[in-house]
């Protein structure tokens, strides 16, 4: 009996010893991280921030000169710089990708690598020139994306939510009469005519849906909307009014239909791929109402020259 008691005591002592050792090891890891932060101070905080601008495919030669096949906007945010590393993220078309890289303090050249576990990941090679980042991006997997080489011209911008931001006729994708047109989702209609010589000629017309000037007047971030306020509005009207709320909060749109309306403004700065938690109670109510009415609204289509 005495032997069993001694064995039990030894076992409990061993367990306590292991727990103390584990706690000691965990404390050592924590101390190591604190020490690591202490010996890796942040540098060049004046370079931190959001840089936004063109993210275009490399020009390709044609019979009529060079042309760019793909136009996009991108935001690159630098969050932290240490002696050995640069940390941040890139954001384009709603796709947020973290990166880590290095900076040459003499040449102000950055090499920033996305993780590589997404088919769209690649490497940024940029140079800091005053408040701009200029350079290029190349995909790790050249066959996984449409344009594996892109040029960048990014300007540093400060993001600030402002409920007064609105689309204007000066910076929206407009038709000839001044209202926004969805140039990304046209409908093609084929028509036929008989010529004087009796031959049938077939031609195509492309119809685009257009908005009304209500998108310049109704602000879903400031006024409580009712069904009466939105009665008889076009579907595109409702969609633009609703998505202007998200644009004010810096949402990066996945759909090209919505990007075309906001990327030409001077106030839109995409900084996040999810801003739901940032919406005010008023905005949440208005967004829900607009989304519900969109299901039953109709679009207005017409033909426009470009």
C-alpha positions as CSV (number, residue, x, y, z in Angstrom):
1,X,0.0,0.0,0.0
2,X,2.8,2.3,0.9
3,X,4.5,1.5,-2.4
4,X,1.3,2.5,-4.4
5,X,1.2,5.8,-2.5
6,X,4.8,6.6,-3.4
7,X,4.1,5.7,-7.0
8,X,1.1,8.0,-7.1
9,X,3.0,10.8,-5.5
10,X,5.8,10.4,-8.0
11,X,3.3,10.5,-10.9
12,X,1.6,13.7,-9.7
13,X,5.0,15.3,-9.1
14,X,5.9,14.4,-12.7
15,X,2.7,15.9,-14.0
16,X,3.2,19.1,-12.1
17,X,6.8,19.2,-13.3
18,X,5.7,18.8,-16.9
19,X,3.0,21.5,-16.5
20,X,5.6,23.9,-15.1
21,X,8.0,23.0,-17.9
22,X,5.3,23.7,-20.5
23,X,4.4,27.0,-18.9
24,X,8.0,27.9,-18.8
25,X,8.5,27.0,-22.4
26,X,5.4,29.1,-23.4
27,X,6.7,32.0,-21.4
28,X,10.0,31.7,-23.2
29,X,8.2,31.8,-26.6
30,X,6.3,34.9,-25.5
31,X,9.4,36.6,-24.2
32,X,11.2,35.7,-27.4
33,X,8.4,37.3,-29.5
34,X,8.5,40.5,-27.4
35,X,12.2,40.6,-27.7
36,X,12.0,40.0,-31.4
37,X,9.7,43.0,-31.7
38,X,12.1,45.0,-29.6
39,X,15.0,44.2,-31.8
40,X,13.0,44.7,-35.0
41,X,11.7,48.3,-34.7
42,X,9.4,49.6,-37.4
43,X,11.1,51.8,-40.0
44,X,10.0,54.5,-42.5
45,X,6.4,54.9,-41.2
46,X,6.2,57.9,-43.5
47,X,5.9,55.3,-46.3
48,X,2.9,53.5,-44.8
49,X,-0.5,53.9,-46.4
50,X,-2.7,53.1,-49.3
51,X,-1.5,53.5,-52.9
52,X,-4.2,53.3,-55.6
53,X,-4.1,53.5,-59.3
54,X,-3.9,51.7,-62.7
55,X,-3.2,48.0,-62.9
56,X,-3.1,47.5,-66.6
57,X,-1.9,44.7,-68.9
58,X,1.3,45.3,-70.8
59,X,0.7,47.0,-74.1
60,X,0.6,44.6,-77.0
61,X,1.6,45.5,-80.6
62,X,-1.1,45.6,-83.3
63,X,-1.4,46.7,-86.9
64,X,-2.5,50.1,-85.6
65,X,0.1,50.5,-82.8
66,X,0.2,49.4,-79.2
67,X,-3.0,48.6,-77.3
68,X,-3.9,47.6,-73.7
69,X,-6.2,44.7,-73.4
70,X,-7.2,45.0,-69.8
71,X,-7.8,48.0,-67.5
72,X,-8.1,47.6,-63.8
73,X,-7.7,49.5,-60.6
74,X,-5.7,48.2,-57.6
75,X,-4.8,49.3,-54.1
76,X,-1.6,48.4,-52.4
77,X,-1.4,49.0,-48.7
78,X,1.9,49.1,-46.8
79,X,1.3,48.2,-43.1
80,X,4.7,47.7,-41.6
81,X,8.4,47.9,-42.5
82,X,11.2,46.5,-40.5
83,X,14.9,46.1,-41.3
84,X,14.3,42.7,-43.0
85,X,10.7,42.8,-44.2
86,X,7.8,44.8,-45.7
87,X,4.2,43.7,-44.8
88,X,0.9,44.7,-46.4
89,X,-1.7,43.6,-48.9
90,X,-3.0,44.1,-52.4
91,X,-6.6,44.5,-53.4
92,X,-8.1,44.3,-56.9
93,X,-11.6,43.3,-58.0
94,X,-12.5,42.3,-54.4
95,X,-9.6,39.9,-54.1
96,X,-7.4,40.8,-51.1
97,X,-4.0,39.2,-51.0
98,X,-1.4,39.7,-48.2
99,X,2.2,40.2,-49.2
100,X,5.7,40.2,-47.7
101,X,8.8,41.5,-49.2
102,X,11.9,43.7,-48.9
103,X,12.9,47.3,-49.6
104,X,16.2,48.7,-50.7
105,X,16.5,51.9,-48.7
106,X,19.0,53.4,-51.1
107,X,17.2,52.9,-54.3
108,X,13.7,52.9,-52.7
109,X,12.9,49.7,-54.6
110,X,10.3,47.2,-53.2
111,X,10.0,43.5,-54.1
112,X,6.7,42.2,-52.6
113,X,5.6,38.6,-52.9
114,X,2.0,37.4,-52.5
115,X,1.6,34.0,-50.8
116,X,1.5,31.9,-54.0
117,X,-1.4,29.7,-52.9
118,X,-3.8,31.4,-55.2
119,X,-3.7,31.2,-59.0
120,X,-3.8,35.0,-59.2
121,X,-0.7,35.6,-56.9
122,X,2.5,37.2,-58.1
123,X,5.4,39.5,-57.4
124,X,5.4,43.3,-57.3
125,X,8.5,45.2,-58.3
126,X,7.9,48.8,-57.4
127,X,9.9,52.0,-56.9
128,X,8.8,54.8,-54.5
129,X,8.9,58.2,-56.2
130,X,7.6,60.9,-53.8
131,X,4.0,59.8,-53.1
132,X,3.8,57.3,-55.9
133,X,4.7,53.6,-56.4
134,X,5.6,52.8,-60.0
135,X,6.6,49.4,-61.5
136,X,5.1,46.1,-62.5
137,X,3.6,42.9,-61.4
138,X,4.1,39.4,-62.8
139,X,2.1,36.3,-62.0
140,X,3.9,33.3,-60.5
141,X,1.9,31.0,-62.8
142,X,2.0,32.6,-66.2
143,X,-0.8,30.4,-67.6
144,X,-3.3,30.9,-64.7
145,X,-4.3,34.5,-65.5
146,X,-5.4,36.4,-68.6
147,X,-2.6,39.0,-68.4
148,X,0.3,37.7,-66.5
149,X,2.3,40.9,-66.8
150,X,0.9,44.2,-65.6
151,X,2.2,47.8,-65.1
152,X,1.3,49.9,-62.1
153,X,1.1,53.6,-61.5
154,X,-0.1,54.1,-57.9
155,X,-0.7,57.4,-56.0
156,X,-0.8,57.5,-52.3
157,X,-4.4,58.3,-51.1
158,X,-6.0,58.8,-47.7
159,X,-9.2,56.9,-47.1
160,X,-12.0,58.6,-45.2
161,X,-15.6,57.6,-45.1
162,X,-17.8,60.5,-46.1
163,X,-21.6,60.1,-46.4
164,X,-21.8,63.1,-48.7
165,X,-19.8,61.4,-51.5
166,X,-21.9,61.0,-54.6
167,X,-21.6,60.1,-58.3
168,X,-21.5,63.1,-60.5
169,X,-22.1,63.6,-64.2
170,X,-18.5,64.6,-64.7
171,X,-16.9,61.4,-63.6
172,X,-19.4,58.6,-64.2
173,X,-19.7,56.3,-67.2
174,X,-22.2,58.3,-69.1
175,X,-24.3,58.2,-72.3
176,X,-24.5,61.2,-74.6
177,X,-27.3,62.7,-72.5
178,X,-25.3,62.6,-69.2
179,X,-26.7,59.6,-67.3
180,X,-24.7,56.5,-66.4
181,X,-24.8,53.5,-68.8
182,X,-23.8,50.0,-68.0
183,X,-21.3,49.4,-70.9
184,X,-20.3,46.0,-69.5
185,X,-23.6,44.1,-70.1
186,X,-25.0,45.0,-73.4
187,X,-27.6,42.9,-75.3
188,X,-27.0,42.2,-79.0
189,X,-30.0,42.2,-81.3
190,X,-29.8,41.1,-84.9
191,X,-31.9,42.7,-87.6
192,X,-32.4,42.2,-91.3
193,X,-33.2,44.5,-94.2
194,X,-33.9,43.8,-97.8
195,X,-31.8,46.0,-100.2
196,X,-33.1,47.6,-103.4
197,X,-31.6,44.7,-105.3
198,X,-33.5,42.2,-103.3
199,X,-30.6,41.0,-101.2
200,X,-31.0,40.5,-97.4
201,X,-28.5,42.3,-95.2
202,X,-28.1,41.4,-91.6
203,X,-26.8,43.8,-89.0
204,X,-26.5,44.0,-85.2
205,X,-27.5,46.6,-82.7
206,X,-26.2,46.5,-79.1
207,X,-28.6,47.8,-76.4
208,X,-27.3,49.0,-73.1
209,X,-29.2,49.6,-69.9
210,X,-29.0,53.1,-68.6
211,X,-29.8,54.9,-65.3
212,X,-31.7,58.1,-64.7
213,X,-30.5,61.2,-63.0
214,X,-31.9,59.9,-59.7
215,X,-28.5,58.3,-59.0
216,X,-27.1,61.9,-58.6
217,X,-29.8,63.0,-56.2
218,X,-30.7,60.1,-53.8
219,X,-28.3,59.5,-51.0
220,X,-28.9,56.2,-49.1
221,X,-26.2,57.1,-46.5
222,X,-28.0,60.3,-45.3
223,X,-31.8,60.0,-45.9
224,X,-34.2,57.3,-44.7
225,X,-35.6,55.9,-47.9
226,X,-39.2,54.6,-48.4
227,X,-40.8,52.7,-51.2
228,X,-42.5,55.9,-52.3
229,X,-39.0,57.5,-52.8
230,X,-37.9,54.7,-55.0
231,X,-41.1,54.1,-56.9
232,X,-40.7,53.6,-60.6
233,X,-36.9,53.8,-60.5
234,X,-35.0,51.6,-63.0
235,X,-33.2,48.5,-61.8
236,X,-29.8,50.1,-62.6
237,X,-30.8,53.2,-60.6
238,X,-31.5,51.0,-57.5
239,X,-28.2,49.1,-58.0
240,X,-26.1,52.2,-58.3
241,X,-27.7,54.0,-55.3
242,X,-27.2,50.8,-53.2
243,X,-23.6,50.2,-54.2
244,X,-22.7,53.9,-53.7
245,X,-23.1,53.1,-50.0
246,X,-20.5,50.4,-50.2
247,X,-18.2,52.6,-52.3
248,X,-18.2,55.3,-49.6
249,X,-16.9,52.7,-47.2
250,X,-14.1,51.7,-49.5
251,X,-15.5,48.4,-50.7
252,X,-13.6,46.7,-53.6
253,X,-16.2,45.6,-56.1
254,X,-15.9,42.2,-57.8
255,X,-18.4,43.0,-60.6
256,X,-17.1,45.1,-63.4
257,X,-20.6,46.6,-63.8
258,X,-20.2,48.4,-60.5
259,X,-16.5,49.2,-60.7
260,X,-17.0,51.2,-63.9
261,X,-19.2,53.8,-62.1
262,X,-16.8,54.4,-59.1
263,X,-13.3,53.9,-60.3
264,X,-13.4,57.2,-62.3
265,X,-14.3,59.3,-59.2
266,X,-11.7,61.2,-57.3
267,X,-13.1,60.1,-53.9
268,X,-13.4,56.3,-54.3
269,X,-10.5,54.4,-52.6
270,X,-10.9,50.6,-52.4
271,X,-9.5,49.4,-49.1
272,X,-11.5,46.3,-48.1
273,X,-13.4,43.3,-49.5
274,X,-16.0,43.3,-46.7
275,X,-17.4,46.5,-45.2
276,X,-20.7,45.1,-43.9
277,X,-19.8,45.8,-40.3
278,X,-19.0,49.5,-41.1
279,X,-22.4,50.3,-42.4
280,X,-24.5,52.6,-40.2
281,X,-28.0,51.4,-39.1
282,X,-29.6,53.8,-41.6
283,X,-27.5,52.5,-44.4
284,X,-28.3,48.8,-43.5
285,X,-32.0,49.6,-43.6
286,X,-31.7,51.4,-46.9
287,X,-29.5,48.7,-48.5
288,X,-32.1,46.0,-47.5
289,X,-34.9,48.0,-49.0
290,X,-33.1,48.7,-52.3
291,X,-32.0,45.1,-52.6
292,X,-35.6,44.0,-52.2
293,X,-37.0,46.4,-54.8
294,X,-34.2,45.4,-57.3
295,X,-35.8,42.0,-57.6
296,X,-38.9,43.5,-59.2
297,X,-37.6,46.5,-61.0
298,X,-37.1,46.7,-64.8
299,X,-34.2,48.0,-66.8
300,X,-34.3,50.6,-69.5
301,X,-32.3,49.7,-72.6
302,X,-31.3,51.9,-75.5
303,X,-28.6,52.1,-78.1
304,X,-25.7,54.5,-77.7
305,X,-22.6,55.3,-79.7
306,X,-19.1,55.1,-78.0
